[in-house]
Amino acid sequence: MTTTLSVENLRVSIPLSAGVLHAVRGISFEVARGETLCLVGESGCGKSLTSLALMNLLPSRAKREADRISFDGADLLKLGERGMAKVRGNTMAMIFQEPMTSLNPAYTIGNQLEEGIRLHKNVSAKEARERAIYLLEKVGITAAASRLGQYPHQLSGGLRQRVMIAMALMCGPDLLICDEPTTALDVTIQAQILHLIKDLQREFDMAVILITHDLGVVARVADRVAVMYAGEIIESGVVGEIFSRPTHPYTQGLMNCIPVPGKTRQGERLGTIPGIVPSMIGEMTGCAFANRCAYAQDICLQPLTTHDIVPGHAVRCARAEEVLALTAGSNQAGTIQSGSPA
């Protein structure tokens, strides 16, 4: 597969009165055309800031640094705002968490769908309208032509999210970033939206980065997974490998929090991760998870590197092999099958 996006040593820092908040701490990853990479982790771990950094949509005080951000062969770090404006919504598009805050309440659905393609492509108003109707139908919206004259408040949450997906696809992007696109939706609509994104990815041959904290979603749609904690990627690999053999204690903790159909009994307590996330203000040496980890030793407080457990399965843990040997066969998450509901 052809690599669409390659990120090396991405860092995002935000100056605060108490010091510098290092929200994203040197992460690296790749995603290929036709592939789905899931960034997973609890709230505040840096997932959304990572996606905003890729689009260069960070808050004004935030600072983005990286060794390289290569997209379709171009280095995004060398593009100014005018250059990024040609990328955003054109070859790289994003679906945000809450469509009601992303859609402009003062403009019709048609205005907002057609604006992007007329800006980036040399198309007529008629062609833009036809493309909008085609994509609204593609995402499962009936009476698509009549919807163009409606305003966001006239649509349900599920329909608004479908409009956001259609809007992201108007210019035929190579990369689609989905920032928790099902968070505000009920369970039934969530499943429909996830299936829709997967179907559209196959049809348009896009790379997809899906940001979520829901491991059930990851199991259904991901090809590869990157687990984030305190601004770092602490484990990554093919979805089947991560679910069958989670190695980092934090990943194991996340897996143990999941009820497993057929194994978790009614009323049984689920696993928990003790402690709290450390402050991300100032420099951090060693493992950020050490203060919550049952396996932590002095070596965990020394500078760390990410290394492969097996080819393609990387972990940022000084005791990874020992932890894996100690926990082999004891983690219930191994029963969750990728590609099926968790």
C-alpha positions as CSV (number, residue, x, y, z in Angstrom):
1,M,0.0,0.0,0.0
2,T,1.1,3.5,-0.7
3,T,1.8,5.7,2.3
4,T,-0.5,8.7,2.3
5,L,0.7,10.3,5.6
6,S,3.9,9.9,7.5
7,V,4.5,11.8,10.8
8,E,7.8,11.8,12.6
9,N,8.3,13.2,16.2
10,L,5.2,15.4,16.3
11,R,5.1,17.8,19.3
12,V,2.4,20.2,20.4
13,S,3.1,22.6,23.3
14,I,0.9,25.3,24.9
15,P,2.4,28.0,27.2
16,L,0.4,28.5,30.4
17,S,0.9,30.6,33.5
18,A,2.0,27.5,35.4
19,G,4.5,26.5,32.7
20,V,4.5,24.9,29.2
21,L,1.9,22.2,28.7
22,H,3.4,19.5,26.5
23,A,0.2,18.1,25.1
24,V,1.7,15.9,22.4
25,R,5.2,14.5,23.1
26,G,7.0,13.3,20.1
27,I,4.7,10.8,18.4
28,S,5.4,9.1,15.0
29,F,3.0,7.1,12.8
30,E,2.0,6.3,9.2
31,V,-1.2,5.6,7.5
32,A,-1.5,4.2,4.0
33,R,-4.2,4.6,1.3
34,G,-7.2,2.4,2.0
35,E,-6.1,1.8,5.6
36,T,-7.8,2.8,8.9
37,L,-5.6,3.8,11.8
38,C,-7.3,4.3,15.1
39,L,-5.8,6.6,17.7
40,V,-7.3,5.5,21.0
41,G,-6.9,6.7,24.6
42,E,-8.7,8.4,27.4
43,S,-9.9,12.0,27.3
44,G,-7.0,14.5,27.5
45,C,-4.3,12.2,26.1
46,G,-3.7,14.3,23.0
47,K,-5.7,12.5,20.3
48,S,-7.7,15.6,19.1
49,L,-4.7,17.9,19.3
50,T,-2.9,15.5,17.1
51,S,-5.6,15.7,14.4
52,L,-5.7,19.5,14.7
53,A,-1.9,19.7,14.4
54,L,-2.1,17.7,11.1
55,M,-4.6,20.2,9.8
56,N,-2.7,23.1,11.3
57,L,-5.9,24.2,13.1
58,L,-4.4,24.5,16.6
59,P,-5.3,27.3,19.0
60,S,-3.3,30.4,18.4
61,R,-1.1,29.9,21.5
62,A,-0.2,26.3,20.6
63,K,3.1,25.5,19.0
64,R,3.5,22.7,16.5
65,E,6.9,21.1,15.9
66,A,7.9,17.9,14.1
67,D,10.8,16.4,12.3
68,R,8.5,15.7,9.3
69,I,4.9,15.6,8.3
70,S,4.7,14.2,4.8
71,F,1.4,14.1,3.1
72,D,1.0,12.9,-0.5
73,G,4.7,13.5,-1.0
74,A,4.6,17.1,0.3
75,D,6.1,18.4,3.6
76,L,3.2,20.1,5.4
77,L,5.7,21.9,7.7
78,K,6.9,23.9,4.7
79,L,3.5,25.1,3.7
80,G,2.3,28.5,4.9
81,E,-1.3,29.2,5.7
82,R,-2.1,29.8,2.1
83,G,-0.6,26.4,1.2
84,M,-2.5,24.6,4.0
85,A,-5.8,26.3,2.9
86,K,-5.4,24.5,-0.4
87,V,-4.9,21.1,1.5
88,R,-7.7,21.4,4.1
89,G,-11.1,20.3,2.8
90,N,-9.5,19.3,-0.5
91,T,-7.0,16.4,-0.2
92,M,-7.2,16.2,3.6
93,A,-10.6,16.5,5.3
94,M,-11.9,16.2,8.8
95,I,-15.2,15.2,10.5
96,F,-15.5,16.8,13.9
97,Q,-17.1,15.5,17.1
98,E,-20.2,17.6,17.3
99,P,-21.7,18.6,13.9
100,M,-24.0,21.3,15.4
101,T,-20.9,23.3,16.4
102,S,-19.2,22.6,13.0
103,L,-22.1,23.6,10.7
104,N,-22.9,27.3,10.4
105,P,-26.5,27.9,11.6
106,A,-26.8,30.9,9.3
107,Y,-26.3,29.1,6.1
108,T,-28.2,26.3,4.4
109,I,-26.8,22.8,4.0
110,G,-26.5,23.4,0.3
111,N,-24.4,26.6,0.8
112,Q,-22.0,24.8,3.1
113,L,-21.6,21.6,1.0
114,E,-21.0,23.5,-2.2
115,E,-18.6,26.2,-0.9
116,G,-15.6,23.9,-0.5
117,I,-15.7,22.2,-3.9
118,R,-16.2,25.6,-5.7
119,L,-13.2,27.0,-3.8
120,H,-10.9,24.1,-4.5
121,K,-12.1,22.7,-7.9
122,N,-12.9,24.4,-11.1
123,V,-16.6,23.5,-11.2
124,S,-19.8,25.3,-11.9
125,A,-22.6,26.0,-9.5
126,K,-24.7,23.3,-11.2
127,E,-21.9,20.7,-11.0
128,A,-21.3,21.5,-7.3
129,R,-25.0,21.1,-6.6
130,E,-25.1,17.7,-8.4
131,R,-22.1,16.6,-6.4
132,A,-23.8,17.6,-3.2
133,I,-27.0,15.7,-4.0
134,Y,-25.0,12.6,-5.1
135,L,-23.0,12.6,-1.8
136,L,-26.1,13.2,0.4
137,E,-27.7,10.2,-1.3
138,K,-24.5,8.2,-0.8
139,V,-24.5,8.9,3.0
140,G,-28.1,7.7,3.2
141,I,-30.1,10.9,3.3
142,T,-33.4,10.7,1.5
143,A,-34.9,13.5,-0.6
144,A,-31.4,14.9,-0.9
145,A,-32.3,17.8,-3.2
146,S,-34.8,19.2,-0.8
147,R,-32.3,19.0,2.1
148,L,-30.0,21.5,0.4
149,G,-32.4,24.3,1.3
150,Q,-32.6,23.3,4.9
151,Y,-30.6,24.7,7.9
152,P,-28.7,22.6,10.4
153,H,-31.2,23.1,13.2
154,Q,-33.9,21.4,11.0
155,L,-31.9,18.1,10.9
156,S,-31.5,15.5,13.6
157,G,-28.1,14.7,15.1
158,G,-27.6,11.6,12.9
159,L,-28.5,13.6,9.7
160,R,-26.2,16.4,10.7
161,Q,-23.3,14.0,11.1
162,R,-24.1,12.4,7.7
163,V,-24.1,15.9,6.2
164,M,-20.6,16.4,7.8
165,I,-19.4,13.2,6.2
166,A,-20.8,14.3,2.8
167,M,-19.1,17.7,3.2
168,A,-15.8,16.1,4.0
169,L,-16.0,14.0,0.8
170,M,-17.0,16.8,-1.6
171,C,-13.5,17.2,-3.0
172,G,-12.6,13.5,-2.9
173,P,-9.9,13.7,-0.2
174,D,-6.9,11.2,0.1
175,L,-7.1,11.4,3.9
176,L,-10.2,11.5,6.1
177,I,-9.7,12.4,9.8
178,C,-12.7,11.4,12.0
179,D,-12.5,12.9,15.5
180,E,-14.9,10.8,17.6
181,P,-17.6,11.2,14.9
182,T,-20.1,9.1,16.9
183,T,-19.7,10.5,20.4
184,A,-23.0,12.6,20.3
185,L,-25.1,9.9,18.7
186,D,-27.1,7.0,20.1
187,V,-25.8,3.4,19.7
188,T,-27.9,2.5,16.7
189,I,-26.9,5.6,14.7
190,Q,-23.3,5.1,15.8
191,A,-23.2,1.7,14.1
192,Q,-24.7,3.1,11.0
193,I,-22.2,5.9,10.8
194,L,-19.2,3.6,11.3
195,H,-20.4,1.2,8.6
196,L,-21.0,4.2,6.3
197,I,-17.5,5.5,6.8
198,K,-16.0,2.1,6.2
199,D,-18.1,1.6,3.0
200,L,-17.1,5.1,1.7
201,Q,-13.5,4.4,2.5
202,R,-13.5,1.3,0.3
203,E,-15.4,3.1,-2.5
204,F,-13.1,6.2,-2.6
205,D,-9.9,4.4,-1.6
206,M,-9.1,6.9,1.2
207,A,-6.8,6.7,4.2
208,V,-8.7,7.1,7.4
209,I,-7.6,8.2,10.9
210,L,-10.3,7.5,13.4
211,I,-9.9,9.0,16.9
212,T,-11.9,7.3,19.6
213,H,-11.8,6.2,23.2
214,D,-14.1,3.3,22.5
215,L,-12.3,0.0,22.0
216,G,-15.4,-1.6,20.7
217,V,-15.3,0.8,17.8
218,V,-11.6,0.0,17.3
219,A,-12.3,-3.7,17.1
220,R,-14.9,-3.2,14.4
221,V,-13.2,-0.8,12.0
222,A,-9.4,-0.5,12.6
223,D,-6.6,-2.0,10.5
224,R,-3.9,-0.7,12.9
225,V,-4.1,0.8,16.4
226,A,-2.0,3.5,18.2
227,V,-2.7,3.7,21.9
228,M,-2.0,7.2,23.4
229,Y,-1.3,8.1,27.0
230,A,-0.2,11.5,28.3
231,G,0.6,12.8,24.8
232,E,2.7,9.7,23.8
233,I,2.0,6.6,21.7
234,I,2.7,3.9,24.1
235,E,1.7,0.9,22.0
236,S,0.9,0.4,18.3
237,G,0.4,-2.4,15.9
238,V,-2.1,-4.4,13.8
239,V,-5.5,-4.5,15.5
240,G,-5.6,-8.3,15.9
241,E,-2.1,-8.3,17.5
242,I,-3.0,-5.5,19.9
243,F,-6.3,-7.1,21.0
244,S,-4.9,-10.6,21.3
245,R,-1.6,-9.7,23.0
246,P,-1.8,-6.2,24.7
247,T,1.6,-5.6,26.1
248,H,1.8,-2.2,27.8
249,P,0.2,-2.2,31.3
250,Y,-1.9,0.8,30.2
251,T,-3.3,-1.0,27.2
252,Q,-3.9,-4.1,29.3
253,G,-5.8,-1.9,31.8
254,L,-8.0,-0.5,29.0
255,M,-8.8,-4.0,27.7
256,N,-9.7,-5.2,31.2
257,C,-12.3,-2.4,31.5
258,I,-14.3,-4.0,28.7
259,P,-17.2,-6.3,29.4
260,V,-16.7,-9.4,27.2
261,P,-19.9,-11.1,25.9
262,G,-20.1,-14.7,27.1
263,K,-17.3,-14.2,29.7
264,T,-18.2,-11.3,31.9
265,R,-21.0,-12.3,34.3
266,Q,-23.8,-10.0,35.1
267,G,-23.0,-7.9,38.2
268,E,-19.3,-8.7,37.9
269,R,-16.9,-5.8,38.6
270,L,-15.0,-4.6,35.6
271,G,-11.3,-3.8,35.7
272,T,-10.1,-0.3,36.7
273,I,-6.9,1.7,36.3
274,P,-5.9,3.2,39.7
275,G,-4.5,6.7,40.1
276,I,-4.7,9.8,37.9
277,V,-2.9,11.0,34.7
278,P,0.2,12.9,35.6
279,S,0.6,16.6,34.9
280,M,1.7,17.3,31.4
281,I,3.2,20.7,32.3
282,G,7.0,20.7,32.2
283,E,9.4,18.0,31.1
284,M,8.8,14.3,31.8
285,T,11.4,11.6,32.1
286,G,10.7,7.9,31.9
287,C,7.3,6.3,31.6
288,A,4.3,8.6,32.1
289,F,2.3,5.6,33.4
290,A,4.8,4.6,36.1
291,N,2.8,6.2,38.9
292,R,-0.2,4.0,38.1
293,C,1.6,0.8,37.1
294,A,1.7,-2.3,39.2
295,Y,4.9,-3.4,37.4
296,A,6.9,-0.1,37.8
297,Q,10.5,-0.3,38.9
298,D,13.4,2.2,39.1
299,I,14.2,1.4,35.4
300,C,10.8,2.8,34.4
301,L,11.9,6.3,35.6
302,Q,14.9,6.3,33.1
303,P,14.6,7.7,29.5
304,L,12.6,5.3,27.3
305,T,12.6,4.3,23.7
306,T,9.9,2.6,21.7
307,H,10.9,-0.9,20.5
308,D,9.2,-3.8,18.7
309,I,7.9,-6.8,20.6
310,V,7.5,-8.5,17.2
311,P,7.7,-6.9,13.8
312,G,5.0,-4.3,13.5
313,H,4.0,-4.4,17.2
314,A,5.8,-1.5,19.0
315,V,5.6,-0.7,22.7
316,R,7.1,2.1,24.9
317,C,7.8,0.2,28.1
318,A,11.1,-0.7,29.7
319,R,9.7,-4.0,31.1
320,A,7.6,-5.0,28.1
321,E,8.9,-8.5,27.7
322,E,8.7,-9.2,31.4
323,V,5.1,-7.8,31.7
324,L,4.0,-9.8,28.7
325,A,5.4,-13.0,30.2
326,L,3.8,-12.3,33.6
327,T,0.3,-11.5,32.1
328,A,0.2,-14.1,29.2
329,G,-3.1,-15.8,29.1
330,S,-4.6,-13.7,32.0
331,N,-6.0,-10.8,30.0
332,Q,-9.7,-11.2,29.2
333,A,-9.4,-8.7,26.3
334,G,-7.9,-11.4,24.2
335,T,-11.4,-12.8,23.6
336,I,-12.5,-9.7,21.8
337,Q,-12.2,-10.4,18.1
338,S,-11.3,-7.6,15.7
339,G,-13.9,-7.0,13.1
340,S,-16.8,-7.9,15.4
341,P,-18.8,-6.0,18.0
342,A,-17.1,-5.8,21.3
